[in-house]
């Protein structure tokens, strides 16, 4: 299948979906909240050799739109429902889902809400399902950022950063994401694709909405994991600032799951340790075929 871009109508907005490959369907969920799918494509398009990959920008992100850009529609329940609308739009009876970071968090909620629709679930560096885990993640980031703080502040305090100038925003995130790599120099391999000021401003809006709503108060949704029936793979780097023990705990709560910890690896294992990452993912995908 030649790569195709499709716009899907959802209540109160549209989803921009980039499709590539041929074979069983895998829906790809990007991180954030607020980022776009672009950073996943270059590293994960290898999977398109055997699978049809549905990359899409979540509501309000990238090329996808939300009419109000408020918490009434930019929320976890709506994001979960959007995945279901996408599945139905393409007439897919069951799907596999690959979620990275925040996308992993979203993928778990979708699989728990629509267990009959998910065949396999791949969670790469997933955000923890508890406030405690998210606080531990934030504390680890603060500790690691100490040596980059002045550099970050110089960029973030500039008028061009405040205005959402794409090149300056990308510069900021290339500094920030150093702490997400075991080898900080590898951050240059990350394809950020900060498109334009509008995309940046909506990214910030989506992030702010989730920060002030779902993530503002203590939560623990581990109980939802018992509803996941799909075969599940957790893939995590031992240097990921998302503390591995919290991810291992989640894996123990999901029936029929596997947990793979990759050594000398941060939050983007397909870049830092591609051999180990693809060995784990492809072995998992082929099981039961």
GUFI-740795 format. One record per residue: x, y, z of N, C-alpha, C in turn. Coordinates in pm, whole numbers. Atoms other than C-alpha are relative to their C-alpha. Layout:
REM residues N
     n_xx     n_yy     n_zz    ca_xx    ca_yy    ca_zz     c_xx     c_yy     c_zz
        X        Y        Z        X        Y        Z        X        Y        Z
...
//
This chain:
REM residues 289
     n_xx     n_yy     n_zz    ca_xx    ca_yy    ca_zz     c_xx     c_yy     c_zz
       85     -120        0        0        0        0       88      125        0
      -70     -128        2      128      344      -95      -45       84      119
       40      -85     -113      136      589      198     -116       90      -38
      117      -82       28     -194      775      222      -34       83      122
       45      -87     -108     -328     1063      430     -153       12       -9
      146        1       -3     -692     1047      535      -48       89      114
       62      -83     -103     -906     1296      727     -130      -67       44
      115       71      -55    -1165     1136      956      -83       95       86
       88      -83      -81    -1465     1319     1096      -29      -69      134
       36       47     -134    -1513     1277     1471      -88      107       63
       84     -103      -62    -1767     1454     1695       82      119       50
      -70     -121      -44    -1641     1809     1731      138       19      -57
     -134      -19       56    -1334     1772     1514       32      -96     -112
      -48       92      103    -1126     1577     1263      132      -61       45
     -127       66      -26     -840     1329     1286       75      -16     -131
      -84       18      117     -554     1335     1036       79     -128       17
      -61      133      -12     -434      980      973       92      -27     -118
     -101       33      100     -120      874      784       14     -152       -1
        3      147        9     -140      513      661      114      -47      -90
     -105       58       83      151      305      534       12     -149       28
      -26      142      -15      237      -59      477     -115      -87      -45
      100       97       42       39     -373      413        4     -118       95
        6      112      -92      -81     -647      646      -95       31      113
       89      -24     -114     -259     -669      982       16      143       54
       -3     -143      -39     -349     -323     1124       58       24      139
      -51      -48     -128     -153     -150     1399      -29      150        9
       24     -143      -24     -280      184     1532      111       52       90
     -118      -53      -67       13      398     1646      -38      128       78
       38     -113      -86      -37      637     1940      123       75       48
     -116      -82      -32      212      920     1985       -5       53      143
      -12      -53     -135      331     1081     2308      -52      142       13
       46     -135      -31      257     1414     2468      -45        9      145
      101      -39      100      -15     1504     2535       40      126      -76
      -21     -119       80       10     1751     2251       95      -15     -116
      -94       17      110      282     1615     2026      -73      -49     -126
       57       54      123      228     1479     1674       60     -138      -24
      -47      136       30      283     1138     1517      134       -2      -72
     -115       -4       90      578     1255     1306      125      -69       54
     -124       53      -55      856     1152     1544        3     -152        3
        6      146       -1      736      791     1536       30      -62     -137
        1       59      134      736      745     1160      137      -51      -44
     -130       36       53     1104      743     1072       55     -127       65
      -56      115      -70     1200      490     1339      -84     -125       -9
       88      116       -9      894      265     1330      -59      -44     -134
       55       38      130      812      255      958       50     -136      -46
      -49      136       31     1016      -67      943     -112     -102       19
      110       93      -25      704     -238     1081      -97       -6     -118
       89       -3      116      522     -139      760       35     -106     -103
      -36      110       92      707     -421      582      -97     -116       14
       90      114      -24      459     -666      736     -136       39       55
      124      -44      -64      181     -453      888      -46      131      -62
       53     -130       40      -49     -166      796        0       90      123
      -16      -90     -114       40      123     1025      -91      121      -16
       90     -116       -2     -220      386     1113       57      101      100
      -50     -110      -83      -32      690     1244     -104      111       -5
       89     -115        6     -262      971     1348       34      100      109
      -15     -106     -100     -243     1303     1526     -123       -1       87
      114        0      -92     -461     1296     1835      -74      134       -7
       88     -118        6     -744     1547     1866       71      128       49
      -62     -127      -35     -615     1906     1865      149        6      -25
     -145        8       20     -261     1793     1777       33       -4     -149
      -46        8      138      -70     1841     1452     -104       46      -98
       98      -33      103     -305     1830     1156     -142      -37       39
      135       31      -49     -600     1704     1362      -58      124       68
       65     -121      -50     -855     1955     1483     -103      -32      108
      108        3      -97    -1085     2016     1777      -66      137       -5
       70     -127       22    -1353     2284     1745       10       96      117
        4      -89     -117    -1339     2417     2101      135       14       70
     -130        2      -69     -991     2327     2233      -19       32      149
       22      -11     -143    -1131     2306     2586       -9     -140       59
        5      130      -67    -1149     2027     2844     -130      -74      -24
      127       67       32    -1505     1954     2728       21     -110     -103
      -26      100      105    -1361     1766     2432      144      -50        1
     -140       45      -11     -985     1752     2490       15      -66      137
       -6       75     -126     -992     1482     2756       22     -147      -30
      -34      141       17     -908     1117     2810     -114      -79      -62
      114       76       51    -1257      983     2744      -21       24     -149
       18      -32      142    -1283     1164     2411      113      -57      -83
     -114       56       73     -934     1057     2305      -16     -150      -19
       27      144       12    -1028      694     2377     -107      -25     -106
      109       16       96    -1350      733     2179       47       28     -142
      -53      -31      133    -1158      886     1888       68     -121      -63
      -64      121       51     -955      566     1854     -106      -98      -50
      110       90       40    -1279      368     1839      -66       48     -128
       56      -54      125    -1417      601     1570       93      -31     -117
      -98       31      104    -1096      555     1371       -9     -147      -40
        9      144       28    -1121      175     1401     -123      -30      -85
      124       24       72    -1482      176     1286        3       60     -140
       -7      -68      131    -1411      421     1002       66      -89     -104
      -73       85       95    -1169      176      842      -55     -143       -3
       62      131        3    -1395     -123      909       86     -112       56
      -90       98      -59    -1140     -300     1127      -69      -67      119
       69       70     -109    -1297     -568     1346       83        3      127
      -91       -4     -113     -993     -591     1572      129       67      -44
     -125      -70       33     -673     -389     1588      108      -37      101
     -112       -2      -93     -331     -403     1740       30      147       25
      -28     -140      -36     -224      -86     1920      141        9       55
     -133      -30      -53      126       48     1976       -3      142       54
        1     -132      -61      148      337     2220      133       32       65
     -127      -45      -58      456      535     2320      -26      110      102
        4     -103     -103      483      734     2644     -145       30       39
      140      -33      -22      152      923     2690      -89      -89      -88
       76       87       90       34      716     2392      -19     -139       59
       15      127      -68       97      403     2599     -108        6      107
      103      -25     -101     -119      545     2878     -138       -2      -66
      125       -5       76     -392      617     2623      -37     -138      -53
       24      135       55     -353      271     2467      -56      -94      107
       51       85     -108     -408      100     2804     -145       32       30
      139      -38      -27     -726      298     2860      -92      -47     -113
       82       49      111     -855      212     2512      -20     -151       11
        8      146       -9     -774     -158     2559      -87      -44      117
       84       32     -116     -949     -155     2898     -147       34      -26
      137      -43       31    -1257       23     2757      -63      -85     -110
       47       80      112    -1285     -182     2437       84     -128      -14
      -87      119        3    -1116     -514     2522      -27      -92     -118
       35       91      111    -1302     -700     2247       55       48     -133
      -49      -57      126    -1150     -471     1983      153       -5      -14
     -146       -3        2     -782     -512     2074       56     -142        1
      -61      133       13     -588     -817     1959      133       -6       74
     -130       -7      -66     -241     -716     2077       28      144       37
      -29     -133      -54     -105     -423     2274      150        9       25
     -144      -23      -19      251     -288     2261       17      135       66
      -15     -121      -79      343      -31     2524      148       31       16
     -141      -37        3      674      147     2477       21      121       92
      -21     -109      -95      790      357     2773     -129       64       45
      131      -59      -30      429      401     2889        0       84      127
       20      -84     -118      331      675     3131      -69      -83      108
       61       78     -108      241      526     3472     -149       28       17
      144      -10      -21     -122      466     3565      -33       52      140
       25      -56     -132      -84      644     3898       69      136       14
      -59     -131      -31      -11      993     4028      140      -18       59
     -130       28      -62      273      845     4235      106      -26     -106
      -96       30      107      440      709     3922       36      121      -82
      -25     -122       77      403     1039     3738       86       99       79
      -82      -86      -85      550     1231     4034      144      -50        2
     -135       57        2      847      993     4041       69       30     -133
      -51      -34      134      892     1050     3665       44      146       -4
      -32     -143       -1      884     1428     3714      124       28       86
     -115      -20      -89     1133     1410     4004      129      -45      -67
     -118       49       71     1373     1206     3791       42       98     -109
      -29     -100      103     1346     1462     3511       67      123       60
      -57     -118      -66     1418     1751     3749      145      -26       39
     -137       35      -40     1726     1573     3880       94       -1     -120
      -86       12      119     1861     1500     3533       19      135      -71
       -6     -129       72     1788     1851     3403       91      102       66
      -81      -97      -74     2009     2023     3661      115       56      -84
     -116      -46       77     2307     2036     3426      -38       74     -127
       45      -67      122     2097     2172     3139      -90      120       30
      100      -98      -38     1885     2420     3334       25      139      -58
      -32     -133       51     2066     2739     3234      -23        9     -151
       17        5      146     2066     2638     2869     -149        2      -37
      144        2       25     1694     2562     2880      -64      136       29
       57     -128      -37     1613     2888     3055       31      108     -103
      -37      -99      102     1800     3091     2795      -93       -8     -120
       89       18      115     1584     2942     2521     -144       34       39
      140      -15      -37     1252     2937     2710      -39      144       35
       30     -139      -35     1280     3302     2819        5       94     -119
      -10      -86      117     1328     3431     2467     -138       30      -58
      129      -37       61     1040     3616     2292      -41      -95     -112
       31       89      112     1066     3381     1995      -55     -133       48
       55      124      -57     1002     3077     2216     -144       24       44
      135      -33      -45      699     3245     2372      -96       12     -118
       83      -19      118      571     3324     2023      -21     -130      -77
       17      130       65      603     2958     1922       78      -16     -128
      -83       13      119      875     3003     1662       51     -144      -10
      -31      142       10      923     2643     1533      147      -36       25
     -142       34      -15     1304     2647     1515       45       14      145
      -38      -23     -140     1336     2783     1869      -65     -106       90
       68      104      -76     1079     2539     2006       70     -134      -17
      -74      124       23     1264     2252     1843      132        1       76
     -125      -13      -76     1589     2379     1996      -24      -32      147
       34       23     -141     1421     2376     2339      -18     -149       27
       27      142      -24     1300     2018     2304      121      -88      -25
     -123       80       19     1632     1894     2173       89        7      124
      -71       -8     -129     1786     2018     2498      -74      -85      104
       80       71      -99     1502     1881     2710       11     -151      -17
        3      144       24     1502     1538     2546      136      -68       16
     -130       65      -29     1872     1481     2616      -12      -95      118
       10       81     -121     1771     1345     2954      -82     -127      -22
       80      118       32     1547     1089     2784       83     -107      -71
      -90       92       69     1848      919     2622      110      -47       94
     -117       50      -72     2115      697     2774      124       71      -51
     -107      -77       64     2354      862     2527      -63      129      -52
       67     -127       30     2246     1228     2516       23       47     -143
      -30      -43      136     2411     1279     2174     -101      -57     -100
       95       64       92     2152     1049     2018     -128       81      -19
      121      -83       13     1885     1317     2067       -8       63     -138
        0      -59      133     1991     1456     1730      -70      -89     -103
       66       93       91     1839     1146     1568     -151        6       11
      145       -8      -22     1494     1230     1701      -61       97      -99
       65      -82      103     1269     1361     1422     -119       73       62
      105      -73      -70     1066     1632     1594     -103       63      -93
       93      -59       98      913     1804     1288      -96      101       63
       85     -108      -51      786     2116     1463      -42       82     -122
       44      -50      131      573     2237     1172       -9      152       -8
       29     -144       11      454     2591     1242      -48       50      136
       40      -60     -128      345     2832     1515     -136      -49       47
      133       47      -38      -16     2717     1507        8     -137       67
      -17      133      -59       89     2358     1575       58       10      140
      -63      -19     -131      309     2473     1864     -101       50      102
       96      -58      -94       32     2680     2022     -107     -101       41
      100      101      -35     -218     2395     2002       63     -112       83
      -74       94      -83       44     2156     2143       -1       48      145
       -5      -58     -134       81     2390     2440     -139       -1       65
      136       -3      -54     -297     2419     2478      -44     -138       47
       36      137      -37     -353     2041     2479       74      -42      126
      -81       36     -116      -69     1990     2726      -53       70      127
       50      -77     -114     -205     2264     2953     -134      -54       49
      131       52      -38     -558     2122     2947       14     -128       82
      -17      126      -73     -447     1775     3056       71       23      134
      -71      -29     -124     -209     1920     3316      -94       56      106
       91      -66      -95     -488     2125     3474     -123      -84       34
      118       83      -25     -750     1850     3458       41     -137       51
      -24      139      -42     -662     1481     3464      121      -13       93
     -124       19      -76     -307     1516     3600       14       97      117
      -10     -101     -106     -386     1794     3849      -21      -58      139
       33       59     -130     -512     1567     4127       54     -142        8
      -46      138      -16     -387     1238     4272      -98      -98      -66
       84      100       64     -514      941     4074       73     -134        4
      -56      134       12     -462      567     4057     -102      -83      -77
       94       73       85     -624      381     3770       54     -139      -35
      -53      135       22     -433       54     3801     -112     -104      -11
      111       97        3     -769     -120     3855      -52      -23     -142
       46       17      138     -849      -61     3486       78     -108      -75
      -85       94       71     -564     -289     3385      -58     -142        0
       59      135       -7     -762     -598     3490      -98      -24     -114
       96       13      110    -1002     -526     3202       68      -27     -134
      -72       23      125     -730     -566     2938       13     -150      -23
       -6      143       34     -763     -905     2768       98      -29     -112
      -93       19      112     -527     -850     2474      137      -47       50
     -139       31      -28     -184    -1009     2472       77      131       -3
      -61     -132      -19       39     -724     2589      151      -13       18
     -145       -9      -15      406     -635     2558       35      138       56
      -59     -121      -54      571     -374     2780      148        2      -38
     -141      -16       36      903     -249     2638       51      127       67
      -46     -116      -75     1106      -18     2858      152        5        3
     -144      -18      -12     1457      126     2871       40       14      146
      -42       -7     -140     1654       89     3193       42      140       41
      -38     -139      -30     1755      459     3166     -116       96      -28
      117      -85       24     1406      588     3088      -32       77      128
       37      -76     -121     1315      873     3328     -135      -43       58
      118       67      -55      979      699     3360       52     -121       76
      -70       97      -85     1095      487     3653      -47     -142      -31
       36      135       44     1104      122     3538      -84      -81       98
       76       82      -95      963      -22     3861     -151       22      -14
      142      -28       16      629      149     3795      -56      -71     -124
       42       69      122      612       -3     3446       -6     -150       25
        1      142      -34      702     -347     3577     -124      -34       83
      120       21      -81      420     -313     3832     -124       -9      -90
      114        5       92      173     -238     3553       -3     -131      -76
       -5      125       77      291     -541     3357      -52     -118       81
       46      110      -85      217     -767     3653     -152        2       17
      144      -12      -17     -140     -637     3665      -79      -31     -127
       65       34      127     -214     -715     3300       17     -149      -25
       -7      144       28     -300    -1079     3239       60      -22     -138
      -57       36      130     -107    -1244     2956       90      109      -57
      -91     -106       45      161     -975     2941      145      -42       16
     -145       20       -8      536     -968     2889       65      134       30
      -74     -122      -33      788     -717     3021      144      -17      -46
     -137        4       51     1114     -648     2836       70      129       41
      -81     -116      -41     1372     -416     2994      127        0      -84
     -116       -9       90     1635     -299     2745      111       79       68
     -114      -60      -67     1978     -216     2882       59      116      -81
      -65     -116       60     2161      112     2815      -93       70      -98
      105      -50       89     1843      259     2676      -91       94       75
       91      -97      -58     1622      559     2743     -142      -16      -51
      143       -6       29     1275      662     2630      -34      -29     -146
       22       22      143     1321      604     2255       81     -122      -45
      -81      120       23     1440      242     2225       22      -35     -146
      -20       29      141     1390      218     1849      117       78      -58
     -117      -77       43     1666      481     1817      127      -48       70
     -122       33      -76     1908      381     2094       38     -147      -10
      -29      144        3     1877        2     2084      -96      -68      -99
       96       53       98     1698      -85     1759        1     -152      -12
       -5      146       15     1821     -444     1745      -82      -68      109
       73       60     -112     1689     -531     2091     -149       36       -7
      139      -44        7     1372     -327     2039      -79      -78     -103
       75       67      105     1269     -479     1708       -3     -151       20
        2      143      -31     1367     -828     1821     -117      -30       94
      108       20      -97     1125     -793     2114     -137       20      -65
      129      -34       59      844     -632     1914      -41     -100     -108
       34       91      110      860     -856     1606      -25     -142       50
       25      132      -58      885    -1172     1815     -139       -5       61
      131       -9      -65      580    -1062     2010     -111       -1     -105
      103      -10      103      382     -973     1697      -23     -132      -73
       10      126       77      455    -1308     1532      -57     -115       84
       55      106      -85      346    -1514     1832     -150      -14      -24
      143       27       18       13    -1676     1768      -50       25     -141
       44      -23      139        5    -1581     1399      -18     -134      -72
//
